[in-house]
Amino acid sequence: MTDTTEMSFPVARPTGCPFDPATGYTTLRETEGLAKVSTPAGVDAWVFSRYDDVRSVLADRRLSSRLAPSTHVVPEADLERQVDSGSVLQNDGDRHAHLRRLLTSEFTVKRVQALRPRIQELIEDHIDAMLASEGPVDLVQAFALPIPSLVICELLGVPYADRAEFQERSAVLVSVDRPEEEVLRVSDEINQYMAGLVLAKTAQRDDDLLSRLITRAEDQGNPLTVPELVSIGITLLIAGHETTANMIGLSTLALLRNPDQLDELRANPELAPTAVEEMLRYLTVIQFGLFRQVMEDIPIGDETLKAGEYLVAALSAGNRDAVAFPDPDQIDLSRKASAHLAFGFGPHQCLGQQLARIELQEVYTRLYRRIPSLRLAVPFEEIKFKDNTLVYGVTALPVTWDR
């Protein structure tokens, strides 16, 4: 371990390839392994950048996720704020286990597989709409964003008509450079919106996740409060569309830049499941890693992480570790990459990962086959990337095809 706090936390991607993580991770992984750097939040943090180390630290229950997921890249972040008792992301131990148990049955493989026909229908409908349009379309607005937004709205029981408002608010909340007053205002607005929805579901239960969650907690004799339900609802709403939407747009762009791999996928649609895992590994859209705090001294080699110190598990760095993934900077859609870190690891591993997988599998199976001549409608150099958000992606993706 090396204390190198004169080094800043890596955030800037290389100019040559916007799909690669910050070059600083390579330096840390190959020469330091574990080093302490200064973060935009104003504190120093140990950075874990090797695959095995990232898995190990995320599985360690002596670390707290109360500042999750990526507070370290938010300037002047409040690191002492109280954790909401309904936060699945930030609670630890028994409280986290209780919340997760309440939600687990909603995201089992069997339940999520039952959603596949509806996901297929939504994808086909949106492809039909694109094909019926004239001129280039923005794949983000026409396809990548609507698909997961519709799925999570239907799952939660959120009116899809409200999508524009929650998408705009979500964009603010996952940004790292919005003014504090804007973040507070938007946070208050989305809390009020979700509280109204929760109260309506409490009064009249429907066949949706929020209604079932309310009933399940009551049946167990430990009902959730309105603020707790609001916290859970907001987390699922934002996480349920932000990550998958950005993966659809970004992975489409990456595949268009790697036509040999895209041709292979078109020719072999059964390759979709492994292709999804590889693209999740390669892109790792949770771009700044996961923030943790040490709750008790932890010996590591000849050193000790002290209670109260901070650390970052760099997911993208671990996913580009050649020890775990040979030739990691290349896309290989036949690679067996299911052990990647894109969904995290350990007790806080992404609850909705099976839903994301199915959405992406169906996109990969259908979009590129139905529009085989899909291509960029603008030069690659004009594409703008989300360098200032917790979830990486493209702001827009103008595409066209042979009509």
N, C-alpha and C positions, 0 to 999 in steps of 0.2 A: 504494500500500500504506500502511496506517495501523496504527501500533502503538497499540492500544486495550485494553491488558491489564487495565484496570479493568473491562472487560466480561467476563462469564462465558460459557462455551460454551453456546449455546442448547439447552435440553432440554425446557422446559415448553411443551406445546401450548396453542393458544388455547382459551379456555373455550367459545367459540361453536361450534367444529367440531372434533371429535376426529380427523377425517381429515386435517386440515391440519397441516403441519409447524410447528415452533416459529416464533413470529413474529419472533424475532431473526434468522432467516435472511433474511427479507425486507429487514430493515434493512441487513444486511451486503451483500446482493446489490445493492440499489438505491442505497445511499449510499457504501459502502466498496469493494465488489467483492472486495477481499482485505484482511483485517484480522487482527491477532494478538489472541487472547483467552486468558483463563486457563481451564484445563480441570479437571474433577474429579480427574484423575490427579495434579495438582500441578505440571504443566508448562504453559508457554505454547505455543500452536500457531497457525499461520496457517490461516485457514479459507477454503477455496475454495468459493464458493457460486453462481457463474454456470455455466450449462451448458457453455459452451465451455471455461472454465477447469478445470472438474472433469474433463472428458474429457482435456484436455491433460496435467494433472498425473498422472492415473492411467496414462497411456501412457508417462510419463517413466521410463526405466530408471535414472536417477540417484537415484531415490527407493527406499527399502527398505520392504518390507511386513512386516518381522520382528516388528512389534508388532500386526499385523492380528488381527481386523478393527477393533475399536472399543475398544481399551484406554484411550483418552483419557477415557472416561466412567466408568471404574472407580476409585473413590477409593483412594488409596495403592497404585496398581498398581505391580508390579515391572517397571520399564522396562529393566532390565539382564538379565533372565532369558535363559538360553541357548536358542537355537532348536533344536527337535527336527529331526534330519536327515530325518525322514519327514513333516514338516509341509508340505502343499501350500499352505497359506495364508501361512506365514511365511517360507519360503525364497525366495531371489531368484536371478537369474542362471541359471547352468548347472544347479545342483541343482534349482531349481524346474522348469526346462524338462524335465529328465530325469523327474521325478515325473509331470509333466503328460502327457508322451508315453506313459508306462506306462498312464495312465488314459484317454487320449483315445478310444481305440477302443471303450471301454465306453459312451461317451456320444455317438456319432455320430448324425446324424439317422436313418440307416437302422436302426441297432440300437434306438434309442429308439422309432421308429415301430413296430417289431415288438412292442413292449410294449403298444401301444394296445388290442388286443382284450382283454388281461388287465385293463387299467385300466378299460375299459368294463364288464367283468364285475363287478369289485369295486364300482364305483359303483352299478350297477343292483342288486346284492345288498344294498347298504347302504340304498338308497332303499326297496327292498322291505321291509326290516326296520323302517325308520322308519314306513312307511305301515301296517304291521301292528301298530304300538304303540298304546297308549291314552294319551291326554293329551299335553301338550306334551313335547318332547324338547330336549335340549341339542345343538344342531347340532355343536358342537365335539367332544364326546365320542362322539356317535352317527355322525358323518360326516366332519367336517373333519380330525380327527386320525387315525382309522383308515385312511383311503384312502392318504395318502402313507406312513404307517408300514408298511402291508402291502407297498406297492410297493418301498420301499427294503429291507425285510427280505428279500423274495424275491430282489431283485437281489443283495444282499450275501451271502445265505446265512445270515442271522441268524434264529434261531427267533422267530416272531411271539409265541409264548407268553411271551417275555421282555419284551414291549413295555412293560408297566407300569413295570418297573424302569428301562429306558433312557429312557423318556419323563420320569419323575420326575427322573432325574439330569440329563437334558438341560435341563430347566427351571431347575435350579440353575446350571448352567454358562453359560447365556445371560443370567442375571440380573446386574444391576450392583450390587446392594445386599445380597447374602447375606454372612454372616460368613466371614472368610477360612478359619477352621477347617472350616466346612461345605463350602466349595468344594474345599479340599484333600482332605477325606475322600471326597467324591463323585467327584472326579477320580481318586483312587486306586482307588475301587470300579469305575468304568467302564473304567479301564485293565486291571485284573485280569480283568474280564469279557471284554474284547476279546482279551486275551492268550490266554485259554483257548480262545476261538473260533479264533484264528489258529493255535495249535498243533494243534488238531483238523483244521483245513483243510490244514495242512502234512503231517500224517500221512496224511490221506485226502482227495484232491481230489474236489470235486463240480462241477456245472455252475453255478457262481455267480461273481460278480465277484471275491471274495477269492481263491478257488482259481485263477482264471485269472490274476490279478495275480501270485500267487506263482510260477506256472509261467512266465509271460511274462518276469519279471525273471530267473529262473534260466536260461531259454533264451538270454537276451541276455548271459549271463556275468557279471551283476552282481546277484546275489540280494539281496532286501531282508531286513533283520534283523527279528526279531520286534517290537522297539520301533517300527521304522519302519512295519511293517504295522499295528500297533496304532494309531499316529497317523493313518494314512490311513483305517482302518476307522472310527474314532471321528468323524473329520471328516465322512465321507460319511454315517454313520448320523444324526448330529445335523443337519447341513445338509440332508439328504435329506428330512426330515419336518418340521422346525421351520418353515422358511420357507413351504413350500407349505400346510401345515396352517393357519398364521396367515393366509395369503392367502385361503384358502377361506372362513374365518369372517369376516374383516374385509371382504372384497369383497362377500360376501352381505349383510352389514349395510349397507354403503354403497349397494348396489343397491336394497335395500328402502327406503332413504331417498331414492332417486331413481327412483320408480316408472315414470316415462316412459321412462327408459333401460332398465329391466328389461323393460318391455312390448315395447320394440323388440327386445331380445335374444330374448325368447320367440317373437316373431313371425318373427324372422329368425335361426334357429340358425346359418346360415352366417356370421353376424357374429362368432361366438365367437373366432376367432383375433385379430381386431383388438380385440375387447373385452378379451381377456386382456392385450394390450400396454398398452391404455389404463389398465386397473385397476392393473397393475404400476407404471406411471408415476405415477398419481394417489396410490397408497397408499405405495409405497416402504417396505416393511416393515423393511428394514435402516435403522432410523430415525435412528441417530446418525452415519452416514457411515463412511468408512474412514480409518484412521490410517496415516500414513506418516512416515518419517524421512529427512531430506535427507542424502545420502551425500557429495555434493560441492557446492561453491557453484554456484547456478543463477541466472543473471541473468533477471529478469522486469521488463520495462519499464525504469524508472529505478532499480529496487531489485535487491537480490540476496538470495536465500535462502541462508543460511549452512549449511555442513556441520554436522551435529549437531542442527539445529533440527527441530521437528516441524510437521506440517501435517495438516489434516483435509479430505478431499474430501467435501463435504456432498451426498450423492446426492439426498436429498429436496428440497433447495433447487434443485439443477440441474434436477430434473424439474418444478419449478414456475416455471421461468424463462420469462417470456412471449416472450422473443426466440426461443426454440426451440419453444415450445408456446403459441400464442395462446390467450388465455382459460384459463390453466393451472389455475385453481382450480375449474373445472367439469368434470364427467365427460361425455365425448363418445365413445361407443362406436364411432363411425365414424371417429374420428381415426386417422391413420396415425402411431402413436407407437412403432414398433418400435425407434427409435434412442434410447429412454429409457435411463436409467442404473441401473435397479433391480437389474441383474445386475452392476453395476460396469462397468469398461472396461479395455482394455489387457491385459497378460500374465496378470493375475490375475482376469480376467472369469470369472464363475461357470461351472464345468465342467458342472454338471448343469442348465443353463438349458433345454435342449430337453426334458428329462424334465418339469421343472416346467410348461413351456408345455403339453405334451400333457395332463398331469393336470388343469390348470385348464381347458383347452379342453373336455375331456370333462365336467367338472363343470358348466360354463356351458351346455353343449349339453343336458344331461340333467336336472339337479336342478330347475331352474326350470320346465322344460316338464312334467315329471312331477308336480310339486306346484305348480300355477299359483297356488293361493291361499296359498302360503307367506307367513307374516307373523310379526312378533315376538309372543311370548306375554307379554311384560312391557313396561312403558313404556321408551322409549329411554333415559331418564335413569337407569335402573337398570343399564344395561350397564356393566360394568367393563372398562377397557382396560389393556393391559400397558405402562404408562409406564416401568417400571423394568427392562425387558429389552431386549437388543440387537435382538431381532426383535419388532416391534410386532404387536399383535393384540387379540383379546378373550379374557377368561378363560373366558367361557361365553356361549352365544347361545341362550337359550330361544326356541323357535319352535313355531308350531302352524299348522293349516290346516283347511279345510273337509273334514269327513269324510263 
